[in-house]
Amino acid sequence: MSNPWISEAWRGALIVLAALLVGLLVGQVTVLLLIAVAGYLVWHLMNLYRLERWYHQRKSFHPPEGAGVWGEVFHHIYQLQQRNRRRKRKLGSMLSRFNESTGAMPDATVVLTAENQIEWFNKAATQFLGLKPKLDIGQRIDNLVRHPRFVDFLAQGDFSRPLELPSPEIAGCTLSLRVVPYGKKQRLMVVRDITRLKHLERVRQDFVANVSHELRTPLTVISGYLENMADAKDEFSQRWGKSLGQMQEQTVRMIRLVEDLLLLSRLEEDGKSLTLAPVAVPAMLASLEEEAKFLSREAGHKIRLESDHSLWMRGNEKILHSVFSNLVFNAVQYTPAGGEITLRWFQDGGEVCFEVEDTGIGIAPQHIQRLTERFYRVDPGRSRVMGGTGLGLAIVKHGLDRHGARLTIRSVPGKGSCFRCVFPGNLAYQHAA
């Protein structure tokens, strides 16, 4: 296939040559050359006009007819047009399949801009959130879903954890919302119905609480009888003294387990608002320091407290005492004799921290993520010998959750561990000494 530009160059050269020859014959070379060039230019302008008119009006799918290089230009534009149309049909088909698949999803899906304006949502969003097709496109999602926790969730911009809240449309329905940033400053909000999961969780919690309540009374009675039998100075108590002692130890362990289960059940009641009041944390920690020294009197631990005496916090005193005492007594149990335990209470930037650092046995990295699970033990045999229930750190986690706090753990096997409770700065309370 010949190059159209070479053909067009020959066309122009022949026109000029013909004008030159005719001009020589008639004695008007300059005039004929100007006429030939002007005609050649007008021909190009006419083709350019036809191209521009076809491009803007697009009355016909096919381009206008053209000769020379313009025929090639029209042909290439026609091919480009066909490719674009095929690409648009393909993209349209893909978009339709995407809309059908997301529309069929049981989870509500909402596409948001960086300003939380709605760009698109599926049918489930209408069911769960009450969004109206077409009418709510372009509206801010927090103007349509007005739950205070949802508004705060969007305003804070921390989407690392899902948000749970009741559905504004379906009574008794609990939703879990997760926001995922993607694309160019866009956000994808996925809303899932977790009503059944919450119901099963409530059934489990009620079962544990009810069983624990039912066990506490008979265990208390058994413990009382065993204590009376052990205290009796008769032939029976002397003969079965060792067995009675073992039964008492196991009964006390069972009572402690029941109490921890009941406490954990109370901490899991997220529906109940937490009453916050000023708590004298320095005095609480001073008392825990004395109790820890009493527990470790035979092990000879070096226990010291570093506390900011003017720093109190707003919280629930009973829950905070359970959280702090579990961490302190764990350090005493798992630190070898002669080891060091340091308790710290301080403010770090905009956060309030309680820290327990020890020179104990340490924890391997693979166990750290699971330490706050119920009944999870790094060394089950050692924990049972020490009387642990396996619920201590679960209580710590749920107690911190109720205060909007978090637990961080650093540990090196054979060197020790550091457990830090990090509370939001708005819970800090400065108390004049």
Secondary structure as GFF3:
##gff-version 3
##sequence-region A 1 433
A	DSSP	alpha_helix	4	26	.	.	.	ID=ss1
A	DSSP	alpha_helix	29	57	.	.	.	ID=ss2
A	DSSP	alpha_helix	69	104	.	.	.	ID=ss3
A	DSSP	beta_strand	108	112	.	.	.	ID=ss4
A	DSSP	beta_strand	118	121	.	.	.	ID=ss5
A	DSSP	alpha_helix	123	129	.	.	.	ID=ss6
A	DSSP	alpha_helix	141	144	.	.	.	ID=ss7
A	DSSP	alpha_helix	148	156	.	.	.	ID=ss8
A	DSSP	beta_strand	163	166	.	.	.	ID=ss9
A	DSSP	beta_strand	174	182	.	.	.	ID=ss10
A	DSSP	beta_strand	186	193	.	.	.	ID=ss11
A	DSSP	alpha_helix	195	231	.	.	.	ID=ss12
A	DSSP	alpha_helix	235	239	.	.	.	ID=ss13
A	DSSP	alpha_helix	241	267	.	.	.	ID=ss14
A	DSSP	beta_strand	277	279	.	.	.	ID=ss15
A	DSSP	alpha_helix	281	295	.	.	.	ID=ss16
A	DSSP	beta_strand	302	307	.	.	.	ID=ss17
A	DSSP	beta_strand	311	315	.	.	.	ID=ss18
A	DSSP	alpha_helix	317	333	.	.	.	ID=ss19
A	DSSP	beta_strand	340	348	.	.	.	ID=ss20
A	DSSP	beta_strand	351	358	.	.	.	ID=ss21
A	DSSP	alpha_helix	365	368	.	.	.	ID=ss22
A	DSSP	alpha_helix	380	385	.	.	.	ID=ss23
A	DSSP	alpha_helix	392	402	.	.	.	ID=ss24
A	DSSP	beta_strand	406	412	.	.	.	ID=ss25
A	DSSP	beta_strand	416	424	.	.	.	ID=ss26
A	DSSP	three_ten_helix	425	427	.	.	.	ID=ss27
A	DSSP	beta_strand	428	430	.	.	.	ID=ss28
###
